[in-house]
């Protein structure tokens, strides 16, 4: 009797609304398509969801907030990585209803593999790492535009770091048009802001690393600094969820491509199919270890 009441509900989530559709184990539609404004989500969940329901949604910007809210009303919430839902991306005709229906049907037949749902502290740590990456990109973009000014006007920049605060006077004294001067000033202020935010975030990372024993152990690995260690820890989370080392290698996308069929066996470059932030951090640590650590340098 309980199996008949069980529903598999797919949610196609957008910025301001979601579309829900549910099927039973035989793929009969038992919850017709509903469009639900996120502002009314709480009341909709109370009226329409039960503890017998299983819900699936794709990873998106506000996934973890939705996961926490849904977990209070349904039995199981599964979060899937969009590229893994191949049927959605390959469908020739796509709309919200079809997307939700495909998710629900794949869930009902056990064809979806959910991703790990990190606890709140890991979510916040990942947010901190992402914030630093955004500030780094912002600073790099500003520097590139300032370099373009130097190249465009065939200027000789000051010795050392041309973007140091001590060289602000040199930039301000450049003979440029009114609008170009305004853009230059904007880029200087953007650079100063981004670098200030980087320092602020890195200071917080240092504090976290000093207080967390697991991050402290990572710091003993050759090539690992505070930022790299925090990035790696935030990406991996609970190391016990990986049954063996090669599972973690695959998660980072660092395993080699393999083609093994018949009499042909080939290996290629790394797959790059895992978490990019983890892969970049580990490759960077390897380069630093090879450059500075006596053993790996040799």
N, C-alpha and C positions, 0 to 999 in steps of 0.2 A: 504493500500500500504506500509506503514511504517513497519508493522508487517512482511511482506514478505522479507523486506531487513534486518531484524534483524538476527544476527548470534550469536551463543553461542560457544565460543572458549575455548577449554581446552588446558592448557599448562603443559607439563611435563618437569620440569626444572632440569637441571644438572649443574655441575660445570662450564663447558665452553660452553654449548649449551642448547637449549630448543627445544622441539618438539611441534608443534601446529597443532590442527585439529579442524574444526568448523562444526557445524550442524545448521539447521534451526529449527523452532518450531515443525516440523513434523519429526525431526531426520534424514533428508536427509543431506548427506555430501555436504556442500557448500564451504568449504575451505579444500581441500585435505591436507594430512599430509605434513608438511614442517619441515625440520630440520634447525634451525636458530642459527648460532654462536652468542654468546652474544656480541662479538665485532662488529657484523653487525646488532644488534638488532634495533638501532635507525632508520637506513635506511629502514629496513624491516617493522617496524611499520608505517612509513610514507606512504609506498607504499600499504600496505595491510589492515590496520585497519581503521575503521571509528567510528564516534560517536554513531552509531546505534548498535555497537557490545557490547556484554557482555563477559567478560573474567574471567576464574577461574584458580587458581593455588594453589598448596599445600604449606603449611608453610615450609620454608627451610632457609638456612643460609642467602641468599641475597634477601629474599622475599620483605622487605620493600623498597629496592632500585628499584626492578622491579615494585612494586606497584606504586611508584611515577612516574616512567617512563611511565608505561602503562596508568595511569590516564590521561595523557595529550593527549592520542590518542583515547580512547574508552569511552563509556558511563558509564559502571559499571565494577569495578574490585572486584571480590570476592576471599577472601583468606580462605582456609579451613584447618582444622586440620587433618593430615593424618589418624589417627585412626578412624575418623568419616567417611572416604570414604571406607566403608567395602567391597564394590564390588571389589575394586582394590586389597586389601590384600587377598581376598578369591579366586580370579581368578586363575585357574589352569595353564593358559598360559599367560605370561605377557611380554610385550615389550613396548617401548616408544610410539608406535602408539596406542596400546590398552589402555594404561594409559591415554593418551590425549583424546582418543575417549570416554572413560567412564566418564571422568570429564565433557566433553562437553555435553554429553547426560543427565547426572544427573542435570547439570545446566539448560538445556533447559526445563526439567520437574519440576524444582523448588524443587528438592530433596536435595540440598546442603544448609547447614547453614554456613554462613560466620562468621569468628571470628572478634572481634573488632580490628580495625586498629588504633594503638596508634599514637598520634601526635609526632612530632620530639623530643620534650623535654622529653617525657616519654620513647621513644626508647633509647635516650642517657642515661637516668637514669637507665634503665634496663641494658644497657651495662656496666655501672659503677658497679652495683650490681654484675653482672656476672663476671666482672674482679676481684673483691674482692674474690668471691667464688673460682675462679681459683687459685688465689694466696694462699688462705687458704688451698686448696687441695694440692698444690705444697709444701707448708711448712710442712703439715702433712706427706706427702710421704717421705720427706727428714728426718723428725724426726723418722719415723718408721724404716728407713734404719739405722740410727744412733743407735737407740735402739737395733737393731739386732746385731750390732757390740758389744755392751755391753753384751748382752746375750750370744753371740757366744764365747766370750773370758772370760766369768764369771768375769766381771769387776765390781768394786764398783764405781758408778758414784759420782761426787761431790755433796755436799749437796745443796738443793734448786733446782733451774732450771739448769739442766745439759747443756742446750743450750744457756745459757747467754753468752754474749761476754767475760765476765771475766773468763769463763772456757775454752776459746779457747786454752789456753796453755796446759790444761790437755789433750784435744783431740790430739793436735799436738805431745805430748810427748809419746803417746801410741806406744808400740812396735808391729808393724804390718808389713806384707809383702809389697813389693813395690806397687803392683797393688791395694791391699786393702787400702793402705795409700792414693793412688791417688783418689780412689773412696770416701773415707772419706772426703778428702779435697773438692772434688766436691760437696758432700752433704752439708758440712758446708757453702760453698759459695752459694749454691742454697737456703738454709734456710735463710741466711742473705739477699739475694736478695728478696725472697718472703715476708719476714717480713717487709722489707723496703717498698715494694710496697703496702702491706696492710696498713701501717701507712699513706702512701701518699693518698691512696684512702679514708681511713676513715677520714682524715683531710678534704678532699673535701666534703664528705658526711656531716660532721659537719657544714661546711659553707652553704651547700644547705639547711640543716634543719633549720638553724638560719634565713635564708632569706625567707623560704616558710611557709606561715601561716597554710596551711593544714597539713604539716608534723609536725609543732609545736603543733597542736591540738592532733595529735596521741601520742606525747610525754607525754601527761597528762594521758594516759591510763596506769594502773598498768602493770608492766612487760615490757613496751616498752622503749627501748633505741634508740639512734640515728640510729644505723645500722638497727635494726629491723623496726623502723618507716619508714626509707627510702625504705627498701625492700618491705614493705607492700604497701606503696604509689605507688611505681613503678609498682608493680604487678596489683594493682587495677585500677590505672589511674583515670578516671572520675567515681566517685561513683554513679552519677546519672544514669548511664547505667544499674544499677541493680534496678529492679522495687520493690523488697522487700528483706528483710534480708536473707531469705532462698535461694534466687538466688545467693547471695554472698557466702553463706555457701557451696553451690554446686560448685561454681567456684573454691573454695579452696579445694574441695574434702574432706570436713570435715563432710558431712552429713552421717548418718548411712545407711547401706545397708538395703533394705526393700523387703520382699517377702510377698505379700498379695494376695492370690488366694483361692477362695472357703472358706472353714472354717479354713484355715491356715494363720496365720499372724506371721511373724518372722522379727526381726531386728538383724543386725549383726554389724560388725566393720565398721569403716569409709570407704567410697568408694575409697579414694585416686585417684579420677578421675579428679581432677582439677590441678591448677598450684602448682607444688611441692614447689617452692620457697616461695610462700605465705603460704602454709600449714606448712612448717617447721618453718617459722618465727613466726606464730601465736601460734604454739604448744610450741615453745621455750619461748615466752612471757608469756604463761599460766603457765609454770613451774616456771619461775622466780617470777611471781606474787604470786603463791602458796607458794613459799619458803620465800619471803621477805616481801610481803605486809600484814599488820596485819589482814585485813579483810579476804583475800583469804587464808592466812595461817591458820586462825581459822576454 
